[in-house]
Amino acid sequence: MSFTTDVLSSDIIFYLSFITATILGNYARSGTTSLATYSPSYVKSGSIIWSNLSSCLLMGLFQELKAARWFAPDDLTPFFTTLTTGFCGGYSSYSTMMLETFQQSASLSRSDIERSERLPNRAYGIMEFLAVLVTQLFASMGSYLFGRGLAKSIIVPLARNRSLENKTDEPQPPILKTLRILQWIFALVAVPLVALLIVLACVYGNHSRAAWTLPALFAIFGGYLRYALSQWLNGLVKPFPIGTFVGNQIAVVTQAVFQLLIRGRQDYRQALPIACTRNACHVVTALASGFASTLSAISTMMNEGYGLEFTQMLTYFIASISVSYCLYIVILGSYAWTRGLTIPLC
């Protein structure tokens, strides 16, 4: 009876802390994107690259801390999943990266439509396709490796030196105590945080609903679905993380549909989008940035690729990118090239 109660309580703590981590990851992504939106900017304003590389850095750091047994106690193992799958997964977004790739290569970004800009010819779409992917993937993997190196060469040795003073190679009790406190804080604030977001979403119907309240709520469902898919499907095909692959592709489909709703013309002769009211635009935008973006994670993809053989990693990455790009062409591209895209109402 005691064992069952302990397992039940640990599961509750995990799921509650996962909610908080996902919400914070979504806010970190929104905040980083807002911070990186200015002009003139070396990196195109609004790009997901800053969130992706920051998330991958933290993912690599947490992986090395786990290898150093910082999360070795049974009660802290779920918190590692909370920080990596929950926070880092919510902080990064694979579907948004692929959306940027498609938009840049097809001259369908918001700025392209606003300024009626087009590439010199369609062949330059190949250059834009490679420019986005090479920059995003190499920056993400580079920051992931930097995070691992930062933890392995600086953070862990500093903590180990203090441990050796006490003639033990295990992490210091204060470190484990701090992690346990953080885990409990994440779990305790989950319900009040969700309640607060629901109240704010109901009270405020302006831009904050699309940018700060509804996305965080929808992110919870995206994060849980991604976690469930990884638990159900990863391992079915040994060298291929099928769970993450399926989650990323579902996110791409939903992201494409949401973009179509807020940017697709009702009729090619007029500029009114399908989501033709401001409130509808806010809700669909929140679904796109909350659910669809959180359902996919480039940080998890980098971590899984790091653990594969090089040829297996290439197969995984090429298969993921090829399928995702084709999905954007079929869903968003086919509509854009028949009826056209316009500027969202929000």
C-alpha positions as CSV (number, residue, x, y, z in Angstrom):
1,M,0.0,0.0,0.0
2,S,2.8,2.4,0.9
3,F,4.6,1.6,-2.4
4,T,1.5,2.3,-4.4
5,T,0.9,5.6,-2.6
6,D,4.5,6.6,-3.2
7,V,4.3,5.8,-6.9
8,L,1.0,7.7,-7.2
9,S,2.4,10.8,-5.4
10,S,5.5,10.8,-7.5
11,D,3.4,10.6,-10.7
12,I,1.3,13.5,-9.5
13,I,4.4,15.6,-8.7
14,F,5.8,14.8,-12.2
15,Y,2.7,15.7,-14.1
16,L,2.1,18.9,-12.2
17,S,5.8,20.0,-12.5
18,F,5.6,19.1,-16.2
19,I,2.7,21.5,-16.7
20,T,4.7,24.4,-15.1
21,A,7.8,23.5,-17.1
22,T,5.9,23.5,-20.4
23,I,4.2,26.8,-19.6
24,L,7.6,28.4,-18.7
25,G,9.1,26.9,-21.9
26,N,6.4,28.5,-24.0
27,Y,6.9,31.8,-22.3
28,A,10.7,31.6,-22.7
29,R,10.1,31.0,-26.5
30,S,7.7,33.9,-26.8
31,G,9.9,36.2,-24.7
32,T,13.0,35.3,-26.7
33,T,11.2,35.8,-30.0
34,S,9.9,39.2,-28.8
35,L,13.3,40.3,-27.6
36,A,14.8,39.3,-31.0
37,T,12.2,41.3,-33.0
38,Y,13.7,44.6,-33.9
39,S,15.0,46.5,-36.9
40,P,17.6,46.6,-38.3
41,S,18.5,43.1,-37.2
42,Y,21.4,40.8,-38.3
43,V,19.0,37.8,-37.9
44,K,15.6,38.3,-39.4
45,S,13.2,39.5,-36.8
46,G,10.8,37.0,-35.3
47,S,13.0,34.0,-36.3
48,I,12.8,30.9,-34.0
49,I,16.6,30.5,-34.2
50,W,17.3,32.3,-30.9
51,S,14.9,30.1,-29.0
52,N,16.1,26.9,-30.7
53,L,19.8,27.5,-29.9
54,S,19.1,28.5,-26.3
55,S,17.0,25.5,-25.8
56,C,19.6,23.1,-27.3
57,L,22.3,24.6,-25.1
58,L,20.2,23.8,-22.0
59,M,19.4,20.4,-23.3
60,G,23.0,19.5,-23.7
61,L,23.8,20.9,-20.3
62,F,21.1,18.8,-18.6
63,Q,22.3,15.7,-20.4
64,E,25.8,16.1,-18.9
65,L,24.4,16.8,-15.5
66,K,22.4,13.6,-15.7
67,A,25.6,11.7,-16.7
68,A,27.3,13.3,-13.6
69,R,24.4,11.7,-11.5
70,W,22.8,15.0,-10.5
71,F,19.4,13.3,-11.3
72,A,20.4,9.8,-10.1
73,P,18.1,9.6,-7.1
74,D,14.8,8.0,-8.0
75,D,12.8,11.0,-6.8
76,L,14.8,13.3,-9.1
77,T,14.7,11.2,-12.3
78,P,11.2,12.5,-13.3
79,F,12.5,16.1,-12.8
80,F,15.1,15.5,-15.4
81,T,12.3,14.7,-17.9
82,T,10.4,17.8,-16.7
83,L,13.4,20.0,-17.5
84,T,14.3,18.4,-20.8
85,T,11.0,17.2,-22.4
86,G,8.9,19.8,-20.6
87,F,10.9,23.0,-20.5
88,C,13.5,22.6,-23.3
89,G,10.9,21.0,-25.6
90,G,8.5,23.9,-25.0
91,Y,11.3,26.4,-25.5
92,S,12.2,25.1,-29.0
93,S,10.1,24.4,-32.0
94,Y,10.7,22.2,-35.0
95,S,7.5,23.0,-36.8
96,T,8.2,26.7,-36.6
97,M,11.7,26.2,-38.0
98,M,10.2,24.2,-40.9
99,L,7.6,27.0,-41.5
100,E,10.4,29.5,-41.8
101,T,12.2,27.2,-44.2
102,F,9.1,26.9,-46.4
103,Q,8.2,30.6,-46.3
104,Q,11.7,31.8,-47.1
105,S,12.1,29.4,-50.0
106,A,8.7,30.2,-51.5
107,S,8.6,34.0,-50.8
108,L,5.5,33.6,-48.6
109,S,6.7,35.2,-45.3
110,R,4.6,38.0,-43.8
111,S,7.2,40.6,-44.8
112,D,7.3,39.2,-48.3
113,I,3.5,39.6,-48.7
114,E,3.5,43.1,-47.0
115,R,6.2,44.4,-49.3
116,S,5.2,42.3,-52.3
117,E,8.8,41.0,-52.5
118,R,9.8,38.0,-54.5
119,L,13.1,36.2,-55.1
120,P,14.9,37.0,-58.4
121,N,13.8,33.6,-59.7
122,R,12.6,30.3,-58.3
123,A,16.1,28.8,-58.3
124,Y,17.0,31.2,-55.4
125,G,14.4,29.3,-53.4
126,I,16.9,26.5,-53.1
127,M,19.4,28.9,-51.7
128,E,16.9,30.2,-49.1
129,F,15.9,26.6,-48.3
130,L,19.6,25.7,-47.5
131,A,20.2,29.1,-45.8
132,V,17.5,28.5,-43.2
133,L,18.2,24.8,-42.6
134,V,22.0,25.0,-42.5
135,T,21.9,28.0,-40.1
136,Q,19.2,26.6,-37.9
137,L,20.5,23.0,-37.7
138,F,24.2,23.9,-37.3
139,A,23.4,26.6,-34.7
140,S,21.2,24.2,-32.8
141,M,23.7,21.3,-32.8
142,G,26.6,23.7,-32.0
143,S,24.8,25.1,-29.0
144,Y,23.8,21.6,-27.9
145,L,27.5,20.6,-28.0
146,F,28.5,23.8,-26.2
147,G,26.0,23.1,-23.5
148,R,27.4,19.6,-22.9
149,G,30.9,21.0,-22.9
150,L,30.0,23.8,-20.5
151,A,28.5,21.3,-18.0
152,K,31.2,18.7,-18.4
153,S,34.3,20.9,-18.3
154,I,33.1,23.7,-15.9
155,I,30.0,23.0,-13.9
156,V,30.5,19.4,-13.0
157,P,34.2,19.7,-12.1
158,L,33.5,22.7,-9.9
159,A,30.9,20.7,-8.0
160,R,33.1,17.6,-7.9
161,N,36.0,19.5,-6.4
162,R,33.7,20.5,-3.5
163,S,32.6,16.9,-3.2
164,L,36.1,15.5,-3.1
165,E,36.8,17.8,-0.1
166,N,34.2,15.6,1.7
167,K,35.8,12.4,0.2
168,T,32.9,11.6,-2.0
169,D,32.5,11.7,-5.8
170,E,28.7,12.0,-5.5
171,P,26.9,15.4,-6.0
172,Q,26.8,17.5,-2.9
173,P,23.6,17.2,-0.8
174,P,22.9,21.0,-1.3
175,I,22.7,20.4,-5.1
176,L,20.2,17.5,-4.7
177,K,18.3,19.5,-2.1
178,T,18.0,22.5,-4.5
179,L,16.8,20.2,-7.3
180,R,14.2,18.7,-5.0
181,I,13.0,22.2,-3.9
182,L,12.7,23.3,-7.5
183,Q,10.7,20.1,-8.3
184,W,8.3,20.8,-5.5
185,I,8.0,24.5,-6.5
186,F,7.2,23.5,-10.1
187,A,4.5,21.1,-8.8
188,L,2.9,23.4,-6.3
189,V,2.5,26.4,-8.7
190,A,1.0,24.4,-11.5
191,V,-2.7,24.5,-10.5
192,P,-2.6,28.2,-9.4
193,L,-0.7,29.1,-12.6
194,V,-3.3,27.4,-14.9
195,A,-6.2,29.0,-13.0
196,L,-4.5,32.4,-13.3
197,L,-4.0,31.9,-17.1
198,I,-7.7,30.9,-17.6
199,V,-8.9,33.9,-15.7
200,L,-6.6,36.3,-17.6
201,A,-7.7,34.7,-20.9
202,C,-11.3,35.3,-20.1
203,V,-10.8,38.9,-18.8
204,Y,-8.4,40.2,-21.4
205,G,-9.5,39.9,-25.0
206,N,-6.8,42.1,-26.6
207,H,-3.4,41.1,-28.0
208,S,-2.4,39.4,-24.7
209,R,-4.9,36.6,-25.4
210,A,-3.1,35.6,-28.6
211,A,0.5,36.2,-27.3
212,W,0.6,35.4,-23.6
213,T,-2.4,33.6,-22.1
214,L,-4.0,31.2,-24.5
215,P,-0.7,29.9,-26.0
216,A,0.6,28.9,-22.6
217,L,-2.6,26.9,-21.9
218,F,-2.6,25.2,-25.3
219,A,1.1,24.4,-24.8
220,I,0.2,22.0,-22.0
221,F,-1.7,19.8,-24.4
222,G,1.1,19.9,-27.0
223,G,3.8,19.1,-24.4
224,Y,1.8,16.1,-23.0
225,L,1.1,14.8,-26.5
226,R,4.7,15.0,-27.4
227,Y,5.7,13.2,-24.2
228,A,3.1,10.5,-24.7
229,L,4.1,9.9,-28.3
230,S,7.8,9.5,-27.3
231,Q,6.8,7.0,-24.6
232,W,4.5,5.0,-26.9
233,L,6.6,4.9,-30.1
234,N,10.3,5.6,-29.4
235,G,12.0,2.3,-29.4
236,L,9.8,0.6,-31.9
237,V,12.3,1.2,-34.7
238,K,15.7,1.1,-32.9
239,P,17.9,3.5,-34.9
240,F,14.9,5.8,-35.7
241,P,13.1,7.9,-32.9
242,I,9.7,7.3,-34.4
243,G,7.8,8.9,-31.6
244,T,9.6,12.3,-32.0
245,F,9.2,12.0,-35.8
246,V,5.5,11.4,-35.6
247,G,5.1,14.3,-33.1
248,N,7.0,16.7,-35.3
249,Q,5.0,15.8,-38.4
250,I,1.7,16.1,-36.6
251,A,2.9,19.6,-35.4
252,V,3.8,20.5,-39.0
253,V,0.3,19.6,-40.2
254,T,-1.5,21.5,-37.5
255,Q,0.9,24.5,-37.9
256,A,0.2,24.6,-41.6
257,V,-3.5,24.4,-41.1
258,F,-3.5,27.2,-38.5
259,Q,-1.3,29.4,-40.7
260,L,-3.8,28.8,-43.6
261,L,-6.7,29.9,-41.4
262,I,-5.1,33.1,-40.2
263,R,-3.3,34.0,-43.5
264,G,-5.3,32.3,-46.3
265,R,-7.6,34.5,-48.4
266,Q,-11.3,33.7,-48.3
267,D,-11.3,34.5,-52.0
268,Y,-8.5,35.3,-54.4
269,R,-10.1,38.6,-55.3
270,Q,-10.1,40.1,-51.7
271,A,-7.6,40.2,-48.9
272,L,-9.9,39.1,-46.1
273,P,-8.4,36.0,-44.3
274,I,-10.4,32.8,-43.4
275,A,-10.2,33.7,-39.7
276,C,-12.0,36.9,-40.4
277,T,-12.6,38.3,-36.9
278,R,-10.0,39.5,-34.5
279,N,-11.1,37.1,-31.8
280,A,-10.8,34.1,-34.1
281,C,-7.4,35.3,-35.2
282,H,-6.2,35.5,-31.6
283,V,-7.4,31.9,-30.8
284,V,-5.9,30.4,-34.0
285,T,-2.7,32.3,-33.5
286,A,-2.5,31.0,-29.9
287,L,-3.1,27.4,-31.1
288,A,-0.3,27.8,-33.6
289,S,2.3,29.3,-31.1
290,G,1.0,27.2,-28.2
291,F,-0.1,23.8,-29.3
292,A,1.6,23.3,-32.7
293,S,4.9,24.8,-31.7
294,T,5.2,23.0,-28.4
295,L,4.2,19.6,-29.9
296,S,7.5,19.7,-31.9
297,A,11.0,20.2,-30.4
298,I,14.3,20.7,-32.1
299,S,16.1,20.3,-28.8
300,T,14.9,16.7,-28.5
301,M,15.8,16.1,-32.2
302,M,19.4,17.3,-31.6
303,N,19.7,15.2,-28.5
304,E,18.5,12.1,-30.3
305,G,20.7,12.8,-33.3
306,Y,23.7,13.1,-31.0
307,G,23.1,9.5,-29.7
308,L,22.9,8.0,-33.2
309,E,25.5,6.9,-35.6
310,F,26.3,9.6,-38.2
311,T,24.6,7.8,-41.1
312,Q,21.6,7.1,-38.9
313,M,21.4,10.7,-37.8
314,L,21.5,11.9,-41.4
315,T,18.7,9.4,-42.3
316,Y,16.6,10.7,-39.3
317,F,17.2,14.4,-40.2
318,I,16.7,14.0,-43.9
319,A,13.5,12.0,-43.5
320,S,12.1,14.5,-41.0
321,I,12.9,17.5,-43.1
322,S,11.7,16.0,-46.4
323,V,8.3,14.9,-45.1
324,S,7.8,18.2,-43.2
325,Y,8.6,20.3,-46.3
326,C,6.3,18.3,-48.5
327,L,3.5,18.7,-46.0
328,Y,3.9,22.4,-46.0
329,I,3.8,22.4,-49.8
330,V,0.7,20.3,-50.0
331,I,-1.3,22.1,-47.3
332,L,-0.1,25.7,-47.2
333,G,1.7,26.0,-50.6
334,S,-1.2,24.7,-52.7
335,Y,-3.6,27.2,-51.1
336,A,-1.2,30.1,-51.4
337,W,-0.6,29.4,-55.1
338,T,-4.3,29.1,-55.9
339,R,-6.2,31.6,-53.7
340,G,-3.2,33.4,-52.0
341,L,-2.1,34.5,-48.6
342,T,-2.8,37.8,-46.9
343,I,-1.9,39.7,-43.7
344,P,-3.5,38.3,-40.5
345,L,-6.0,40.5,-38.6
346,C,-4.0,40.3,-35.4
